[in-house]
Amino acid sequence: MSIAKNVSTVRRKIAEACARAGRDAAGVLLLPVSKGHSAEALEEMAAQGLRIFGENKVQEAKVKIPQCSSRLQWHMIGHLQSNKARDAVQLFTMIQSIDSLALAEEVNKWAEKLGKHVPVLLEVNTAGEASKYGFGPETIPVEEINALSRLEIQGLMTIAPYTNTPERVRPYFRKLRELKDACSDQLGAPLPHLSMGMSGDFEIALEEGAMIIRLGTALFGPRSYGKKTAD
Ligand SMILES: *Cc1c(COP(=O)(O)O)cnc(C)c1O
């Protein structure tokens, strides 16, 4: 399967899911997740009209981003260690994975030093999985983070539990939407983004209101970390 074909299949599924939910598909950001894929594969994806990419490791992004066209933009979607906050502020136009107040403070500190403002999403561990990062649904420090002058909270992000039955994760997506509405009320300002849905569950996420869907495998095919592929 070629990248062009994958993109058109995904776009059709997005349109269908949005139609089922009575939403406008034009408002959805399709974020290709390029971890584990080369700069060449990325350029092929960019040729399909996709300009913003997601990476989950600073280390990998730091090597890859300079190899790619400067018209591309990047979102950080993986767990960020505080000692990489400086690099993250320099490399990414959005950090989707703010998962602690200490990290938010560190990012804010570097944003100030580097003269930047950083759009962020707060990551929520909606299913309470021990293996995942993110705030508990009851303990999102939205006001404390909102008080950090260099961070601009644009919404929430979650990674649903892995499942072969996507319908099972619908309650977690619904929960994130409700939490976003509660955070908007708390801040007295609308939050535009809900980042939820990956290759296995993005159609359900769209039905539940996802504004950013993060797709790796569905767009690029399988990742092959550290392996040489035959083709
Ligand atoms: C890898 C990754 C994705 C994409 O995963 P696929 O299942 O390949 O679509 C999405 N979000 C995050 C945070 C990831 O690390």
The ligand as an SDF file (V2000), in Angstrom:
LIG
                    3D

 15 15  0  0  0  0  0  0  0  0999 V2000
    2.6380    6.2120   18.2070 C   0  0  0  0  0  0  0  0  0  0  0  0
    1.6000    7.1210   18.6960 C   0  0  0  0  0  0  0  0  0  0  0  0
    0.4240    7.3440   17.9600 C   0  0  0  0  0  0  0  0  0  0  0  0
    0.1130    6.6590   16.6460 C   0  0  0  0  0  0  0  0  0  0  0  0
   -0.0530    5.2870   16.8290 O   0  0  0  0  0  0  0  0  0  0  0  0
   -0.6790    4.3630   15.6660 P   0  0  0  0  0  0  0  0  0  0  0  0
   -1.3930    3.2920   16.4200 O   0  0  0  0  0  0  0  0  0  0  0  0
    0.4460    3.8540   14.8560 O   0  0  0  0  0  0  0  0  0  0  0  0
   -1.6250    5.2030   14.8860 O   0  0  0  0  0  0  0  0  0  0  0  0
   -0.4890    8.2450   18.4770 C   0  0  0  0  0  0  0  0  0  0  0  0
   -0.2800    8.8950   19.6470 N   0  0  0  0  0  0  0  0  0  0  0  0
    0.8200    8.7150   20.3830 C   0  0  0  0  0  0  0  0  0  0  0  0
    0.9980    9.4600   21.6540 C   0  0  0  0  0  0  0  0  0  0  0  0
    1.8000    7.8210   19.9330 C   0  0  0  0  0  0  0  0  0  0  0  0
    2.9170    7.6380   20.6840 O   0  0  0  0  0  0  0  0  0  0  0  0
  1  2  1  0
  2  3  1  0
  2 14  2  0
  3  4  1  0
  3 10  2  0
  4  5  1  0
  5  6  1  0
  6  7  2  0
  6  8  1  0
  6  9  1  0
 10 11  1  0
 11 12  2  0
 12 13  1  0
 12 14  1  0
 14 15  1  0
M  END
$$$$
